[in-house]
Amino acid sequence: MTNTTAPRAVAATAAGKRRVRRETWAAYGFLSPWVIGFLVFTAGPMIASLVLSFTDYDGIGTTHSVGTANYRQLFDDPSVAKALMNTLVFTALRVPLQMALALVLAMLLMKAGRASGVFRTLFYLPVMTPPVAVGILFLLLFNGNVGLINEVLGWVGITGPSWTTDASWVKPGLVLTSLWSVGSTVIIYFAALRNVPRELYEAAELDGVGRWNRFRHVTVPQISGTLFFTLIVNTIASLQTFTEAYTAFFGSANSQTYSNDAALFYVVYLFQQAFQYLHMGYASAMAWLLFLVIVAITLVQTKVSKRFVYYEGEER
Amino acid sequence: MVAAHHRTAHRILALVSVTATLPALAGCGGVSFADTESKTFTTLGYGMDDALASDRVDTARTALKGLHLQVNEGQFDEQQFLSAVAAGDPPDAVHMDRTLIGGYAARGALVPLTDCIKKEHIDLGAFNRTALTEGSLDGTVYALPDSYNSRLLLIDDKVVKQNGMRESDVRTDDWHALRTLAERLKKTDGAKLTRIGFDPKIPEFFPLWAKANGADLVSADGRTAHLNDPKVVQALTYAVGLINAQGGWGRFKSLRDSFDQFGAKNQFATDQIGAMPMEDWYVDVLADSSPDVRLATGVFKDRRGKALNWTSGFGWAIPRGTRHLARACTFIKTMTATSTWVHAARTKAQEVRDAGHAYTGDVTGNLQADRIIEHEIWKPTGNPAFDRASRTLFDISREGFAVPSNAAGTEFKNAWQNAVNRVLSGEQSPRQALDQAQKVAQSALDIANEGR
């Protein structure tokens, strides 16, 4: 008995190993498009840009090493500080506003019943609008003289500001415009809200918990993981904001003539340095500074999230 | 365990999101301009908007016998050009604003035309000297002029007369009187500005105001910025004051942005403007879109009363690395030749007249062609407003000045434009803004001229 079982067991083990090996290769096969894409289109250019950040590369002429000069210049260039501050202010205004609005809309969707499908589509449709069109839309809607926004404000007796020219109002205007594409976050929140167990609300209701406290103590903790995810993703997107501001203020010879320092976001300035002034080395250093800023902010957010984010099954 | 899994998943998600920032670091892709057979001759930055442009391409196509001419229509795109040059695959000829020539020439992106001029026997005397100098750097020609834009004063005669004034009252040599005129011609409706009295057209026309006050933005050799010269500061203070006297930049710019500039309801047709300096091509637009407008034209004068014409335009240059160097030279010579211009102008004039519009003339930067267009092709249309405009244009285009060519190109231009914008938006005083601009511009010039 033993004599006959042993070879079978060995054969079975060998077959199992072959299967595992096959599956492993299959897994690598399926992964390879992403891995190759990452290495060629992301990691490669990243390493290249790190090397270039220590040179005076201009895309055309001979390249020389400049040591850390580009990084030192980052601290002497007033436009870097200005662009970074503009970007941080924009992010600080946009992210909370976008999250709050998305959450309100998602909660309204929950109440929409069978019509929620239609509203989901309607909320998501603006996301399909090309960002370039949104940039143009900003100039039209927020024109201080004939724009729709000031027209509406005028109906209630408010004289609207010069959104597109007044340095104090340019960023708030762009933030409001960016809410146009709040649809993606709405859909994510809607999915998260649907996953909140109904019995928790029922139990809370039986205990006499009011609407606000149900939201605060049931809804928010239950979707806190999703909130955290959108916080990170939206923060990164805001720190990289480019197209709308570039289109409105820097994109064409004409708009560039009327550029506004208040809309000089970090990536816009990076683009100018790289492709207009041909300072590719310096622009690479700027990109690495932005990368470090994003990593730092993300790490802080991750650290802070430990106190606020609840994951299903987690014991506290 | 599940919670730990979730945490890990979210951290991975966060890291992936961070990784998603990398496209900002990666730059953008290039564009291929030459086919593998190299039988295609490509251009960048040229648009065939009218017969003057398309007819010349037809002529050049004949001159390039044996090659397929591919015109990539559209405005010159710096990113596209740079990517192509960096990839060693540039277009064969490039059409760009002459203010950019110095910057690209200094970096070695353009071929000096010295050999081309010699081999093709190009007569540089045929070109307008100012335009030719604008397309040169340190005395070497890098671009042949392909257009010549002048600035003249466009006046809404109806608005001026309605306010008890004459078109001769629109004078830029008397800054005090000009401000009074601007305040008088402007119109408001409550808090809204509904008509601009006089638009100084800053930031873009700032070099004109500086020159009118006796200053240049950069030295003649293009190496020393003069942006904080007291006369430049005074010019900016005045021009911004002119806007502030009409309600401030916010209201001014908002109204300007709402103009239907190319339509039948443009700012002259709807009396939304009293007067402004403007490029000559706009006369063409008005003739097409609103031929009945009561337009008057005048000459921009400096403070001593001398006629002043700030000129600009495009040029044809040959990028370094072109696969058809000799043919590129033939191409740019043909595109800018007198006979090519004259044939194209005749075609355009015919087309415009056939469509029932007024042909207001063209100024090309080629002096011989300009003389023929003025005396043989252009004819009075019977519309006194546009006939006078054409006459004024031909007269002022004989002389002009340009911002001296310099190695910092766009960076220099952006330095002064950004300074003007900072003052207009109230962020800085003219002195502060121009001091900052001087520092930026001079640093850019020094870096660009290093080793030259």
Interface residues (C-beta under 8 A of the other chain):
Chain A: F38 F41 T42 P45 M46 S49 D58 G59 I60 G61 P78 L139 N143 G144 N145 V146 G147 T159 P161 S162 T164 T165 D166 A167 G225 F228 F229 I232 V233 I236 L239 Q240 F242 S252 A253 Q256 T257 Y258 S259 N260 D261 A262 V267 L270 Q272 A274 F275 Q276 Y277 L278 M280 S284 A287 W288 L290 F291 I294 V295 T298 Q301 T302 V309 Y311 E312 G313 E314 E315
Chain B: M1 V2 A3 H6 R7 H10 R11 L13 A14 S17 V18 T19 A20 T21 L22 P23 A24 L25 A26 G27 Q75 E78 Q79 L82 S83 V85 A86 D97 G103 Y104 R107 G108 A109 A191 K192 L193 P203 E204 W249 G250 R251 K253 S254 L255 D257 S258 R320 T410 E411 N414 Q417 N418 N421 R422 L424 S425 G426 E427 Q436 A444
